[in-house]
Amino acid sequence: MITLQEALKKDKNELQEICADIRKKVAASDLNAYVGELTQKEEQGIPILVKDNINIKDEPLTCASRILKGYIAPYDATAIINLRKHGCIPFGRANMDEFAMGSTTESSCYGKTLNPVAKNRVPGGSSGGSAAAVAGGIAIAALGSDTGGSIRQPASFCGCVGLKPTYGRISRYGLVAYASSLDQIGPITQNVSDAAILLDMLSGYDTKDSTSANLPPTECFKNINPNRKQTIAVLPDFLKDASQEIQQAYTETISILEKQGHRIIEKTMLDTAYHISAYYIICTAEASANLSRFDGIRYGNRIDSDDLKELYIQTRTQGFGEEVKRRILLGSFVLSSGYYDAYYLKAQQVRSLIKQQFNSIFSDTDLILSPISPTLPPMFGATSSPLEMYLGDIYTISVNLAGLPAISLPTSQKEGIPVGMQLIGKAFDEQSVLDGALSLENALK
């Protein structure tokens, strides 16, 4: 597949041919990375795949949920407006876990997405369709959203690059909210340079988003410097929960960075058990509030009834999948009277502690190297319980809790499966993250 950097040099006729070629590839693919039909509008530009929770005016928006089937987006998300400003067009919908709740893209009402690298293994989630399409050669690049690793983890499992920007760097206006204080739109691409290009296109202040940082768009691509030597922290204590393959890949990546001239220092971090507990309390609490709007009255499907309460119950019972129901129940519980202080308030205090620890580490380092997942991508059906799935996020969620930028890129292969590592940076310092990532990517060529 042609890269985004190469596509920017093509004329209109060549781009139309690329779009036509992508349609053929999608029709022939069995990955189920795309859902619904590809955009049929006669737009011209570089085609970018869009996750099914980002508004595209006059196009279906379902968040891979039965409750939103038939819903048509009434406006463009700011990310889509910015894409069009730079000569790109939204081109198709990417499959995802329902309402971005999951790590395998199995909870979609459209069916599971296959991993193009190993079709018996999950592609990750919730942006599994975006990652699978890019890795499978049926999308130049894609947009995803990252609440607790939902860009970085599928990028790692499928062997491509996923960038989670600083919270507030890219407008969330037009992104269907899962957990408002954690969600962030970001790119999934074939390489680090393409991720920098898309970040520059998407970033910038947006008056329609109260969480948008009042900063100009980034200029990371033109300033990217893979020869810059940085101080990179490693976290040996984190590896106690990782499989042998991940531990080996982590050690190998450290060695590559040292050979590139980067300075490696060891640091410690709060036990991941606190990270996972704080994250799932906060995200489910916010999900409980955000998804209350899907009641059969204002959006999507409705199960008609003469009784209003029964209408609510039946619409949500039949519209939401099991994982979404589970997280709404958990969120409602931790926000309920008598439990708010014991759970939600404590989780926010732990979140503050995690931010403080990151600030302490970054006092004398530029970047942090961390695994993405404690294991290789699991086989379909191998995850025995929701808790086991939640524990697969132990290395990614702290980045969202602290609102930091991070990038995932494949650094090695184990058993023929790509293994990704992430570089984490200071808030609004995507430049250092991309510099370090391109240095690592060049060393791996």
C-alpha positions as CSV (number, residue, x, y, z in Angstrom):
1,M,0.0,0.0,0.0
2,I,1.2,3.5,-0.9
3,T,2.2,5.6,2.2
4,L,0.5,8.9,3.2
5,Q,3.8,10.7,2.4
6,E,3.8,9.3,-1.1
7,A,0.0,9.9,-1.6
8,L,0.5,13.7,-0.8
9,K,2.6,13.9,-4.1
10,K,-0.1,12.4,-6.3
11,D,-2.5,14.3,-8.5
12,K,-6.3,14.1,-8.5
13,N,-6.5,11.4,-11.2
14,E,-3.9,9.2,-9.4
15,L,-5.8,9.6,-6.1
16,Q,-9.1,8.5,-7.8
17,E,-7.3,5.4,-9.1
18,I,-6.0,4.7,-5.5
19,C,-9.6,5.0,-4.2
20,A,-10.8,2.6,-6.8
21,D,-8.1,0.1,-6.0
22,I,-8.9,0.3,-2.3
23,R,-12.6,-0.5,-3.0
24,K,-11.5,-3.6,-4.9
25,K,-9.2,-4.6,-2.0
26,V,-11.9,-4.1,0.6
27,A,-14.3,-6.2,-1.5
28,A,-11.8,-9.0,-1.7
29,S,-10.7,-8.8,2.0
30,D,-12.0,-11.2,4.7
31,L,-10.7,-9.1,7.6
32,N,-14.0,-7.4,8.3
33,A,-11.9,-4.3,9.0
34,Y,-14.5,-2.1,7.2
35,V,-18.2,-2.1,8.2
36,G,-21.1,-0.9,6.1
37,E,-20.4,0.5,2.7
38,L,-17.5,2.7,1.7
39,T,-18.2,6.3,1.2
40,Q,-19.7,6.8,-2.3
41,K,-19.5,10.6,-2.4
42,E,-17.6,12.0,-5.4
43,E,-15.0,13.6,-3.2
44,Q,-11.4,13.9,-4.3
45,G,-8.4,13.6,-2.0
46,I,-6.3,11.1,-0.1
47,P,-8.6,8.4,1.4
48,I,-8.3,8.0,5.2
49,L,-10.3,5.3,7.0
50,V,-12.3,6.5,10.0
51,K,-13.3,4.6,13.1
52,D,-17.1,4.2,13.5
53,N,-17.3,6.6,16.5
54,I,-16.3,9.8,14.7
55,N,-19.0,11.9,13.0
56,I,-18.9,12.3,9.2
57,K,-21.8,14.4,8.0
58,D,-24.6,12.5,6.2
59,E,-22.9,9.2,6.8
60,P,-24.0,6.3,9.2
61,L,-22.5,6.4,12.7
62,T,-23.1,3.3,14.8
63,C,-20.2,2.8,17.2
64,A,-20.6,-0.8,16.2
65,S,-23.7,-1.0,18.3
66,R,-27.3,-2.2,17.5
67,I,-28.7,0.7,19.5
68,L,-27.4,3.2,16.8
69,K,-28.1,1.3,13.7
70,G,-29.7,3.6,11.1
71,Y,-28.4,6.8,12.8
72,I,-26.9,9.3,10.3
73,A,-24.4,11.9,11.6
74,P,-25.7,15.5,11.2
75,Y,-22.3,17.1,11.3
76,D,-18.6,16.6,10.7
77,A,-16.2,16.1,13.6
78,T,-13.5,18.7,13.8
79,A,-10.9,16.0,13.0
80,I,-12.8,15.3,9.7
81,I,-13.0,19.1,8.9
82,N,-9.2,19.3,9.4
83,L,-8.6,16.2,7.2
84,R,-10.5,17.9,4.4
85,K,-8.6,21.1,4.8
86,H,-5.4,19.2,4.1
87,G,-6.5,17.4,1.0
88,C,-7.7,14.2,2.6
89,I,-11.2,12.6,2.6
90,P,-13.0,10.2,5.0
91,F,-13.2,6.9,3.2
92,G,-15.1,4.1,4.8
93,R,-15.9,3.1,8.4
94,A,-13.6,0.9,10.5
95,N,-15.0,-1.8,12.7
96,M,-14.5,-1.4,16.5
97,D,-15.5,-2.8,19.9
98,E,-19.0,-1.6,20.7
99,F,-18.7,2.0,22.0
100,A,-14.9,1.5,22.2
101,M,-15.3,-0.8,25.1
102,G,-13.0,-3.8,24.6
103,S,-9.5,-4.9,23.6
104,T,-10.3,-7.5,20.9
105,T,-12.9,-6.0,18.5
106,E,-15.0,-9.0,19.2
107,S,-17.9,-7.0,20.8
108,S,-18.9,-5.3,17.5
109,C,-22.5,-5.9,16.3
110,Y,-21.0,-6.4,12.8
111,G,-18.8,-9.4,14.0
112,K,-15.2,-9.7,14.8
113,T,-12.3,-8.3,12.9
114,L,-9.5,-10.6,11.9
115,N,-5.8,-9.9,12.5
116,P,-4.1,-9.8,9.1
117,V,-0.8,-11.1,10.6
118,A,-2.4,-14.1,12.2
119,K,-6.1,-14.6,11.5
120,N,-6.6,-16.9,14.5
121,R,-5.5,-14.1,16.9
122,V,-7.4,-11.0,17.9
123,P,-6.4,-7.7,16.2
124,G,-6.7,-5.8,19.5
125,G,-9.2,-3.1,20.3
126,S,-11.1,-1.0,20.4
127,S,-9.6,0.4,17.1
128,G,-9.0,-3.1,15.8
129,G,-10.6,-2.4,12.4
130,S,-8.4,0.7,11.8
131,A,-5.2,-1.2,12.7
132,A,-6.2,-4.4,10.7
133,A,-7.0,-2.3,7.6
134,V,-3.7,-0.4,7.7
135,A,-1.6,-3.6,8.4
136,G,-3.6,-5.6,5.8
137,G,-2.9,-3.1,3.1
138,I,-6.4,-1.9,2.5
139,A,-6.1,1.5,4.0
140,I,-3.3,4.1,3.6
141,A,-3.9,5.4,7.1
142,A,-6.8,5.4,9.6
143,L,-8.2,7.4,12.5
144,G,-8.8,5.7,15.8
145,S,-9.6,6.8,19.4
146,D,-7.6,5.9,22.5
147,T,-9.2,5.7,25.9
148,G,-6.9,3.3,27.6
149,G,-4.7,2.0,24.8
150,S,-7.2,1.6,22.0
151,I,-4.9,3.0,19.3
152,R,-1.6,1.7,20.6
153,Q,-2.6,-1.9,21.5
154,P,-4.2,-2.9,18.1
155,A,-1.3,-1.2,16.3
156,S,1.0,-3.4,18.3
157,F,-1.0,-6.6,17.7
158,C,-1.2,-5.9,13.9
159,G,2.3,-4.6,13.4
160,C,1.7,-0.9,12.5
161,V,2.2,2.5,14.1
162,G,-0.3,4.0,16.5
163,L,0.0,7.5,18.0
164,K,-2.0,8.6,21.0
165,P,-1.5,12.4,21.3
166,T,-1.6,14.5,24.4
167,Y,-5.1,14.9,25.8
168,G,-6.4,18.2,24.3
169,R,-4.0,18.2,21.3
170,I,-6.7,17.0,18.8
171,S,-10.3,18.2,19.2
172,R,-12.7,15.6,20.5
173,Y,-15.7,17.5,19.0
174,G,-17.6,14.9,17.0
175,L,-16.1,11.9,18.8
176,V,-18.8,9.8,20.5
177,A,-17.6,9.9,24.1
178,Y,-16.8,6.8,26.1
179,A,-14.8,8.4,29.0
180,S,-14.6,12.1,28.3
181,S,-11.5,12.8,30.5
182,L,-9.5,9.9,28.8
183,D,-10.6,9.8,25.1
184,Q,-8.3,11.1,22.4
185,I,-8.4,10.8,18.6
186,G,-5.2,9.8,16.9
187,P,-3.7,8.2,13.8
188,I,-2.8,4.6,12.9
189,T,-0.3,4.5,10.1
190,Q,2.2,2.4,8.2
191,N,5.2,4.3,9.6
192,V,6.3,7.0,12.0
193,S,6.5,9.8,9.4
194,D,2.9,9.2,8.3
195,A,1.8,9.5,12.0
196,A,3.6,12.9,12.2
197,I,1.9,14.1,9.0
198,L,-1.6,13.1,10.3
199,L,-0.9,14.7,13.7
200,D,0.0,18.0,12.0
201,M,-3.2,17.8,10.0
202,L,-5.5,17.0,12.9
203,S,-4.1,19.1,15.7
204,G,-5.0,22.7,16.8
205,Y,-7.3,24.6,19.0
206,D,-11.1,24.2,18.6
207,T,-13.6,26.5,20.3
208,K,-16.2,23.8,20.1
209,D,-14.3,21.6,22.4
210,S,-13.9,22.8,26.0
211,T,-11.0,20.3,26.6
212,S,-9.1,21.5,23.5
213,A,-5.7,23.0,24.3
214,N,-5.3,26.6,23.1
215,L,-2.2,25.8,21.0
216,P,-1.4,26.1,17.3
217,P,-1.3,23.0,15.1
218,T,1.9,21.0,15.5
219,E,4.7,21.0,12.9
220,C,6.2,17.7,13.9
221,F,6.8,16.3,10.4
222,K,9.0,19.1,9.1
223,N,11.0,19.2,12.4
224,I,11.4,15.5,12.9
225,N,15.0,14.5,13.9
226,P,15.8,10.8,14.3
227,N,19.5,11.7,15.0
228,R,18.6,13.5,18.2
229,K,20.0,11.7,21.3
230,Q,17.6,11.5,24.2
231,T,17.5,10.2,27.7
232,I,15.0,7.3,27.9
233,A,13.7,5.8,31.1
234,V,13.0,2.0,31.4
235,L,10.8,0.4,34.0
236,P,12.1,-3.0,34.9
237,D,9.5,-3.4,37.7
238,F,6.8,-3.3,35.1
239,L,8.0,-6.5,33.5
240,K,6.9,-8.8,36.4
241,D,3.5,-9.2,34.8
242,A,4.8,-9.7,31.2
243,S,5.3,-13.0,29.4
244,Q,8.8,-14.2,28.5
245,E,8.3,-13.1,24.9
246,I,7.5,-9.5,25.9
247,Q,10.3,-9.4,28.4
248,Q,12.7,-10.5,25.7
249,A,11.4,-8.0,23.2
250,Y,11.7,-5.2,25.8
251,T,15.3,-6.1,26.5
252,E,16.1,-6.2,22.8
253,T,14.5,-2.8,22.2
254,I,16.6,-1.3,25.0
255,S,19.7,-2.6,23.4
256,I,18.7,-1.1,20.0
257,L,18.1,2.3,21.6
258,E,21.5,2.2,23.4
259,K,23.2,1.4,20.1
260,Q,21.5,4.4,18.6
261,G,23.2,6.6,21.2
262,H,20.3,7.2,23.5
263,R,21.0,7.3,27.3
264,I,19.1,4.6,29.2
265,I,18.3,5.0,32.9
266,E,16.1,2.8,35.2
267,K,13.1,4.2,37.0
268,T,10.3,2.8,39.1
269,M,6.6,3.4,38.9
270,L,3.5,2.7,41.0
271,D,2.4,-1.0,40.8
272,T,0.2,-1.6,37.7
273,A,-2.5,-3.0,40.0
274,Y,-3.3,0.5,41.1
275,H,-3.3,1.8,37.5
276,I,-5.8,-0.8,36.4
277,S,-8.1,-0.3,39.4
278,A,-8.1,3.5,39.1
279,Y,-8.7,3.4,35.3
280,Y,-11.6,1.0,35.3
281,I,-13.4,2.9,38.1
282,I,-13.0,6.3,36.3
283,C,-13.7,5.1,32.8
284,T,-16.8,3.1,33.7
285,A,-18.1,6.0,35.8
286,E,-17.8,8.3,32.9
287,A,-19.3,5.8,30.5
288,S,-22.3,5.4,32.8
289,A,-23.0,9.1,32.5
290,N,-22.1,9.4,28.8
291,L,-24.2,6.5,27.6
292,S,-27.3,7.6,29.5
293,R,-28.2,9.6,26.4
294,F,-28.9,6.4,24.4
295,D,-32.4,5.8,25.6
296,G,-34.4,5.2,22.5
297,I,-35.8,8.7,22.5
298,R,-33.2,10.9,21.0
299,Y,-30.9,8.6,19.0
300,G,-30.9,5.4,16.9
301,N,-33.2,2.4,17.5
302,R,-36.3,2.4,19.7
303,I,-38.3,-0.6,21.0
304,D,-41.8,0.9,21.1
305,S,-43.8,0.5,24.3
306,D,-46.8,2.1,25.9
307,D,-44.9,2.5,29.1
308,L,-41.9,4.9,29.1
309,K,-39.9,2.9,31.7
310,E,-40.4,-0.3,29.7
311,L,-39.3,1.6,26.5
312,Y,-36.0,2.5,28.2
313,I,-35.4,-1.0,29.5
314,Q,-36.2,-2.8,26.3
315,T,-34.3,-0.4,24.0
316,R,-31.2,-0.7,26.1
317,T,-31.5,-4.4,26.8
318,Q,-31.8,-5.2,23.1
319,G,-29.5,-2.4,21.8
320,F,-26.4,-2.7,24.1
321,G,-24.1,-5.6,24.1
322,E,-22.9,-7.5,27.2
323,E,-19.6,-5.6,27.7
324,V,-21.3,-2.2,27.4
325,K,-24.0,-3.2,29.9
326,R,-21.3,-4.5,32.3
327,R,-19.4,-1.2,32.2
328,I,-22.5,0.9,32.6
329,L,-23.5,-1.2,35.7
330,L,-19.9,-0.9,37.2
331,G,-20.0,2.9,36.6
332,S,-23.4,3.4,38.1
333,F,-22.2,1.4,41.1
334,V,-19.1,3.4,41.8
335,L,-21.0,6.7,41.5
336,S,-23.9,5.6,43.7
337,S,-24.5,7.0,47.1
338,G,-22.3,5.4,49.7
339,Y,-19.7,4.3,47.3
340,Y,-18.6,7.5,45.6
341,D,-16.0,8.3,48.2
342,A,-14.9,4.7,48.7
343,Y,-14.3,4.1,44.9
344,Y,-14.5,7.1,42.6
345,L,-12.9,9.7,44.8
346,K,-10.0,7.2,45.7
347,A,-9.5,6.5,42.0
348,Q,-9.1,10.2,41.2
349,Q,-6.6,10.5,44.0
350,V,-4.6,7.6,42.6
351,R,-4.8,9.3,39.2
352,S,-3.2,12.4,40.7
353,L,-0.5,10.2,42.2
354,I,0.2,8.6,38.8
355,K,0.5,12.1,37.2
356,Q,3.0,13.1,39.9
357,Q,5.1,10.0,39.3
358,F,5.3,10.7,35.6
359,N,6.3,14.3,36.4
360,S,9.0,13.0,38.7
361,I,10.4,10.6,36.0
362,F,10.3,13.3,33.4
363,S,12.4,15.7,35.6
364,D,15.5,14.1,34.2
365,T,14.4,12.0,31.2
366,D,12.9,12.8,27.8
367,L,11.0,9.6,27.1
368,I,9.8,6.4,28.8
369,L,10.0,3.0,27.1
370,S,7.2,0.6,28.1
371,P,5.6,-2.6,26.7
372,I,2.2,-2.3,25.2
373,S,0.7,-5.6,26.3
374,P,1.8,-8.2,28.8
375,T,1.3,-11.0,26.2
376,L,1.2,-11.7,22.5
377,P,-2.2,-11.2,20.9
378,P,-4.5,-13.9,22.4
379,M,-6.3,-16.4,20.2
380,F,-10.0,-15.7,19.5
381,G,-12.0,-17.1,22.4
382,A,-9.0,-17.6,24.6
383,T,-9.8,-14.8,27.1
384,S,-11.8,-16.6,29.8
385,S,-13.2,-13.6,31.6
386,P,-13.8,-9.8,31.4
387,L,-11.2,-9.3,34.1
388,E,-8.6,-11.1,32.1
389,M,-9.3,-8.8,29.2
390,Y,-9.0,-5.7,31.5
391,L,-5.6,-6.9,32.8
392,G,-4.3,-6.8,29.2
393,D,-4.4,-3.0,29.4
394,I,-2.0,-2.7,32.4
395,Y,0.8,-0.9,30.4
396,T,-1.3,1.5,28.3
397,I,-3.9,3.0,30.7
398,S,-1.5,5.1,32.8
399,V,-0.8,7.3,29.7
400,N,-4.4,8.2,29.4
401,L,-4.8,8.8,33.2
402,A,-2.0,11.3,33.0
403,G,-3.0,12.7,29.6
404,L,0.4,12.1,28.0
405,P,1.4,11.4,24.4
406,A,2.7,8.0,23.4
407,I,3.4,6.0,20.2
408,S,3.4,2.3,19.5
409,L,5.6,0.8,16.9
410,P,6.6,-2.8,16.1
411,T,10.1,-3.5,17.4
412,S,10.4,-7.3,16.9
413,Q,8.6,-10.6,16.1
414,K,8.0,-13.5,18.4
415,E,6.5,-16.7,17.0
416,G,5.9,-14.8,13.7
417,I,3.8,-12.2,15.6
418,P,4.7,-8.5,15.8
419,V,5.5,-7.2,19.2
420,G,5.1,-3.4,19.7
421,M,6.7,-1.1,22.3
422,Q,5.6,2.4,23.2
423,L,7.6,5.6,23.8
424,I,5.8,7.9,26.3
425,G,6.6,11.6,26.3
426,K,5.9,14.8,28.4
427,A,2.6,16.5,27.8
428,F,2.5,18.3,24.5
429,D,5.9,17.1,23.6
430,E,4.9,14.9,20.6
431,Q,8.1,16.1,18.9
432,S,10.3,14.2,21.2
433,V,8.1,11.1,21.0
434,L,8.2,11.1,17.2
435,D,12.0,11.8,17.1
436,G,12.6,8.8,19.3
437,A,10.2,6.6,17.4
438,L,11.8,7.4,14.0
439,S,15.2,6.8,15.5
440,L,14.0,3.3,16.6
441,E,12.2,2.7,13.3
442,N,15.3,3.5,11.3
443,A,17.4,1.2,13.4
444,L,15.0,-1.7,12.7
445,K,15.1,-1.4,8.9
